[in-house]
């Protein structure tokens, strides 16, 4: 297997490229996926990175893991491995004028650049340029869906300086995605659950110290679904108490309004952050673990 690492966007964002052994031998271009792990835009979860990548590799996909800019990726570059408690403490003490890189649309630009890079080098990587998509978990789901709804927006073209067709996703997979921050906050408050301090810190990671209406609007994913949104596969658990299943239900309903091909699977049990939902990723749930086989069968139909 060919594994390479390279920076994208700025010095803190990194892409891990995983190509199967047949990458340089087969003439037919293979599908490719960019993995956007979760982590509340505070860090990038390793549990939702390489373990997921190996699943796609086993199906013949070319895999690109995007470790987009967060306070966690910055601290890791500077200090090496850090634990979650240290990270949360640092995130809560960020100065108002500090730019972390996680603020919208920073990671979105990095994702757009990643897909552009893959398309520009599709022959070298043996990738089919018409079968490049994304998979995002939790906050990474928000990132993937952001590109899915905004890829053809003029404001994004202006920021990237690149034609939209270069970073258009052909499909998107959203795993327990946070798609509506305001809705999620309202549900948490109405049910009397959730840590207000954590939610405030997480909001700072996405929206910056000053919440601007324009940024909130662009980060409100379902409001920007259109006929240009790519086919979408979604899975979630009803027991998720961090990112509520309503995020996925509302988004699927909006996709249907625009007649976008979609498939949604909800599982009764399972907490937030299941990743593969197997022992490999540390949180096993036999029923929820079926999402991978359901996803690959859906992809076969979508990408045939």
Secondary structure, DSSP 8 states (H G I E B T S, - for coil): -EEEEEE-SSTT-EEEEEE-TTTTT-SS-EEEEEEE--STTTS--GGGTHHHHHHHHTTT-EEEEEE---HHHHHHHHHS---HHHHHHHHHT--TT---S-STTHHHHHHHHHHHHHHHTHHHHTEEEEEEEEEEETHHHHHHHHHHHHTT-HHHHHHHTS-GGGG--SEEEEES----HHHHHHHHHHHT-S-HHHHHHHHHHHH-SS--HHHHHHH-GGGG--TTS-EEEEEEETT-SSS-THHHHHHHHHHHHTT--EEEEEESS--S--TT-SGGGT---TTGGGHHHHHHHHHHHH--
